[in-house]
């Protein structure tokens, strides 16, 4: 009789262990090379049998999981590339290991994943971040002699993800500071870096350029060039034919690109297709920029920030128009917040006030547009995302810069008191203006592929708040399409 009672107690304890005990979900981030397989670790603590539970892995949408395990079998997975796979050979669902394996990883797989586990009486979840890395091509060095006998050396490398680091070395030891290390985000989602240095030709026998990912420095790509190569000066007669040839070649390339662009633009007018490489290339050199005009206000939209959705470190006014940092310590990335509505087409305009009466002009701020996933990643990883963010930002050390596929300094005598933002989604342009001076500041050209929202960040330490300005919103009948030749 006692033995039977003991068996009943053991059975009841087993049931409690699988359904009644509260558990916590634990995860760890992962990094993978493009095309490889990766395991996203997720496990329960204390050790709990998960065979009878629901395991749901999803990215941005709970209802579209990348893998769903329920009723003791896998219900769905993305393109049959995702499977439940223990992080260790000795683990299993029975030991509470609910990790998943993703095969043939592509760039779209990068980002945040939520591991959600639920029993009949309890549930918990946590987020994993997957970083997809691509080692790019070896850098290409080019060298030319300037009129003052100095050497201009440039270095370019393509096909990286995320943005790589670039280093110059002169001889065997000395490191060099490049003129500017910009990068651009290609239509394929990979990055190209370009940098250059200018120095006396007698400095050293050779100069090298290395490009690498911080996590894989051993896989760096390096190129060297002999500084004493016999190059003709830039103004010599011997190189004049080469200059003429290069100019002619560039003209042919520009004409070909333009014809391809016009052909693709005509095709895009009849079918909603993404921009091609040729179109993106032409967008970077098209001119003139859209000058500031009061007519832009005909495209005005009423932007507000959801106070309830703002981070705890950010103070938002009752009307959703005013923002400033709170006393809680935070990083600049955590202060970012998105406004509503979001945009996936059309032309839209709004303004941001950066000065109030009896206060100095704000020094710290970000304004622009971003995707929801980019802002979530910034807040959680406390770092700048490699994609999904297009903005103008200001600080007290470096002045005003752009942040998108590349970063550019904006020269200005005084900081703007009101910044106007004009989004031309269909043509891939985000323009910024000093509305008080009626001056165009900069246009970021890109290829928007998903919904973007207005981005705001009031920065830390300013007396002035950041204000979304309000003015009458035009009806659709009052909203003419703004073109470069119309202003």
N, C-alpha and C positions, 0 to 999 in steps of 0.2 A: 504493500500500500504506500509506504514511504517512497519507494522507488518510482512509483507512478506519479506521485505528487511532485517529485523532483523533476521528472520528465516534463510535466506540465509547466513548472516554473521556468525551466530552460527554454521551452518553446515560447512562452510569453516574453521572456527577455529577448529572444531572437527577433520577435515581431517588433518590440519597442526599439530595438537597435536599428531596424530598417525604416521605421515610420515615425516613431515618437521622439527620438533623440534629436536635439537641435545641433546642426552642423554649420560650419563656416566654409565658404569657398575661398581657396587660395590659388593664385596664379603667378606666373612670371613671364616677362616679355621675351620676344624671340626675334632673331635676325636670320635672314636667309638670302642666298644669291638667286638671281633671276633664273627661273627654269628648274630649280631644285625643289626638293620636298622639305617640309618643315613641320615640327610638332609644336602645337600651342599648348603648354602645360596648364592643367587645371585639376585640382584634387580637393577632397573633402577632409576636414579635420573637426573632431576626431575621426579616425578611420570608420567609414560608414558604407555599408553595402548599397551601391547605387543601381543595381540591376533592375529593381522595380520602380525606379524614379524616372522623372522626365529630365532630359538633358537637352538644353537648347543653346546653340551657339548662333549669334547673329552680329551683324555689323551696325548699321544705323537703324534698321527697322526690325522690331521684335517679331512682326508677322511674316517676315521673309527670312527665315533662318538659313545659315549656310550649312547647318546640320541640325536635325531634330531626331532625338532618340526617345521613343515612348512605347509603352506596352511591350517592353523588352525587345524592341527591334528598331533599326534605323528607318525613319519614315521618309526622310528626304536629305539630300546633300547637293551642294552646288556643282553642277556639271559632272557629277560622279567623281569629283576630285577630292572630296572630303570624307574621311572615315574616322571612327573612334579608334584611337591608338594610344596605349599606355606610354607614359614618358619613360618608364623603365621596364625591362623584361619581366621583372618580378611583380609588377603592378597589374591591376585589372579593374573592371567595374566593381567587382565584389569588394575590392580594397578601397573603393572610393576614387579611383583614378578615372576622370572623365575627359582626359586630354583628347585633342583631335589632330589628325595629320592632314595637311594640304599638299597635294602633288602638283607638280608643274606650275609653280608659283609665278604669277605675272605681276606687273606694277599695280594693277587695280586691286590686287589682294592686300596691298599695304594698308595699314591703318589700325583702327581700334576694333577689337572683337569683345563681345560680352559673353561670358560663360555663366549660364543661368541653370541652376539645378533646383528641382522642387520634388517634395514628397507629398503625401496626403495631408501632412500637418505642418510642414515647414518649407521655406525656400530661402535661397541666398544667391548672390551673383557678384562678379567682379570683372574688371576689364583687363584685357591683354592688348599690348601694342606690338604689331608685326612690322618690322622694318625690312624692306626689300632692297638689296644692294646690287649694283651693277658696276663691274670694273670696266672702265672705258678704254679707248684706244690709246696707244703710245702718243705722247705729245709731238707736235710738229714745230720745229724751230725755224725761224727765218731771220736773216741778218742783213742789215744794210748800213752803209757808211754815210754819216751826215756831213754837211758842208764843213763843220768845225772839226772834222776828223774823229768825232765820237761815233760809237756804234749803237745802233738801235736793234735790239733783239726781241722778237715777239715769240710767244709760246701759245699754242692752241691744242686742246684735247677735247674729244667728243665722246658721247655715249656713256655718261656717268649717272649714277643715282645712289644716294642723294647727292647734294652739291659737294664736290671733292675739295680738298685743300691743295694749294699750289705753292711750291717753294722754288726759289732761285738760289743757286750756289755759284760762287766765283772761285775757280780753282778748287782746291781740295777741302778748304775749310770755310771760307767767308760766306755768310748768308747775305742775300741782297733783299732790299725792300722794293717791291714792284711799284710801278706807277699807279696801277689800279687793277684789281683782279675781278672783273665783272664775270657774270655767268648768265646764260640764257636758257630758258626752258623750251625744248623743242616740241614739235607736234607729236612725237612718239613718247613724250613723258620723260625723256632723258635730258641731261644737262651738258652744255658745252661751256668750257672755261677758256678765257683769253686773257693774257697778261703780257706786259712788256717792261723792259728796262733800257735805260740809256746810260752809257758809261764810256770812259776813254778806252780806245782799242788796245792800249799798252798795259792795261790792268792785269791781264792774265792770259795764259795760253788757251784756256777753254772756259766755257760757261755752261751750266746745266740747268734744266727745268724738270722738276719732279711733280707729278700729280698723283694723289692717293686719297683713299677714304681713311678717316682716322681710326676706324676699327680694323682696317686691313692694311696697315702701313707697310707690312712686309711684301704686299702685292703692288707696290708703287710702280708707276710707269715713268721712265726717265729718258730724256734726250739730251745730247751734248752737241756743242758746236765749237769749232776752233775760232778763237777771236782774231787770229792773225791771218785768216783767209784773205786772199788778194781780191778785195772788192774795189771797184771804181767809186770815186766820190759821186754823190747824188747829182752834181751839176756838170759832170764830165761829158764830153761829147760822145765817149764810148758807150754811155748808158742811155743816150737820148732815144735811140731806136727801141730800146727795151721799154722805156717809159711810154712811148707812143703805142707800142704793142699792147702793153698792159691796159692803157686807157681804152684802146679799141676793143680788147677782149671784155673789159668790164661793161662797155656800152652794149655789146652783143648779149651778154648775160642779162643785163637789165632789161633789154628789149624782149628777150625770150621769156623772162620771168613775168613781165607785164602782160604779154600775150596769153600766157598760161593763166595768170590771175583773172583777166577779163573773161576767158573761156569758162573758168570755174565759177566766177561770180554770176555769169549768165545761167549756168547750170544750177547754181544754188538758188536762184530766183524762182525756179520751177520745182525744186525738190529740197526739202530740209535736210541737207547733208552737212557734216562738219567741215571746217576749213581744211584745205590740203596744205602740204608743205610749201608749195609755191606761193599760195595766197598768204600764208603767214609771213614768208620771207618778204613779200612785197609790202605788207602792212608796216613792217619796221622802217621802210624808207619812204612811205608815201608822205606828201606834203601838199598844201600847207596845213598847219594845225588849225583847229576850230577856235577862232578868237572869241573872247568874252563878249556876250551880247545880252541885253535885257530880255531878248526874245527867248532865252533859255528858260526863263521863269514860266513860260507857257507850257513847259514840260515838268512843272513842279509837282512833287508828290509829298504827302503828309507823312513824315517818318516819326515813329514813336518807338520807345524801348519798353519792353515788358518788365516792369519793376520786380515782379515775382520771379522772373527768370534770370535776373542779374546776380552775379556772384556776391558773396557776403562782404567782400572788400570794396564794393562799389556802391556809392550812394546815388540813387536815381530819384528825381523829383516825382511828385504825384502825377503830373501830366505826362511823364515819360519823355521829357524834353531836356532836362538838366542832368548832368553827370559830374561827379567828382570822386576822388579817392576818399576812403574812410580812414579811421585811425588804425585799422587792422593792417599789420604788415603783409605785403603782397609783392609779387613780381609784376612787371609791366604786362606780361602775357596773361596773367590772371585777371587783369582789369579790362580786357577786351569784352565787348558785348555787341550783339547784333540787333539791328532795328528791323521793324516791319513796315511795309510789306517787303517780300523778296521779289526778285526779277529774273525772268528767263527769256525775255525778249524786249524790244522797244527801246525808247529813249526816255531818260528820267533825270531830274535835277533836284538837288536839295542843298541847303547851306548850313554851315556850322559856325557859331559865334565863339571866338576865342578871347574876348575881352569884355569886361563889364566896367561900369563907371567906378572910378576910384580904385581900380586894380590894374596891375601891369598886364601886358599881353602874355598869354600862356606860352610857356617854353616847352612843356611836355604834352604831346597829344599824338594820336593816330586817327586818321579818317580815311575811308575808302570803302571797299566791298570785300566780302569773304564768303566762303561756303561754311555751312554749319559744322561740317566735320573738321575743317581747319581750325576753327575757334575751340572746339572741344579738345583737339589735340594740343593746342597751345596751353590751355588751362591745366591739362592733366600732366603733360610732359614738361611744361614750363620752358619751352624752347620755340624758336621760329619754325613754322612748317615749311616744307620745301615746295608746296603747291597749295592752291586754293585761297591765296591771300594777295590782294592788290591794294596798296595803300600809300599814303603820304604820311611820314612820321617826323616828329621834331623832338630834339632834346637840347640841353644847354651846352653840350660839348661839340657836337658835330653839325648843328644847324638842322636844316630840313632835307630829308632824303625820300626817295621812293623805295618801296619794297614790293617786289613781285618776282619775276624770273631773274631780274637783275636789280642792282641797287645803284642809284645815281644821286649825286649831290645837287641841290637846287640853289643857285646863287641868288641872294636877295639882300637888299640893303636893310630892310626892316621886316620883322615878322608880320604875317598877315593877321588882321583882326577878325576878318570873316573869310572863310574858305568856301567857295562854291564847288560842288561836285557834279559833273555831268557824265552819266553812264549811257553810252551808245552800245547796247549789248550786242545787237546783230552785226555791227561792224567791228566789234572787238576793241573798243576804246573807252578808257576811263580818264577824263580830263579834270584837272584841278585849276582853280582860279582864285586870285586875290581880288575879291569883288569890290573892295573899297578903291583900289587903284585901277580896276578894270583890266587886270593883267593876267594873261595865261601863264601858269606856272610850269606845268608839265602834263604830258599825256602818256599814260601807260597803255601799250598796245599788246593785246593778248588774244586768246581764243577761248571764250567762255563756253563751257560744255555742260554746266549744270546750274541750278538756281543759285544766285548770289544774293546776299542781304547787305544793307548798309552797315559798315563797321565803325565803331566808336571806341576810343580809349582816352580818358582824361589825363592819363599819366599820374605821377606822384609828386607832391610837394608844391604845387602851384596854388596861389591864393584865388586865381580866377577859375571858374567852373567852365565846363564845355557845354554849350547850349545848341540844341537843334532848333534852328530858326523856323518860324511859321510865317507863311504868307499865302494869299488866296491861291487855291489849287484850280488850275484850268480844267474845263470840261474837254472831252475828246475832240469836239469840234473846234476848240481853240488851240489845238496842239499841232502846229505844222511840223513836218519833218525838217530838222535842221541839217543843213549840208555845209561843207566847207565854203562853197562859192556863194552861199546865201548871206554871209556876214562879212 
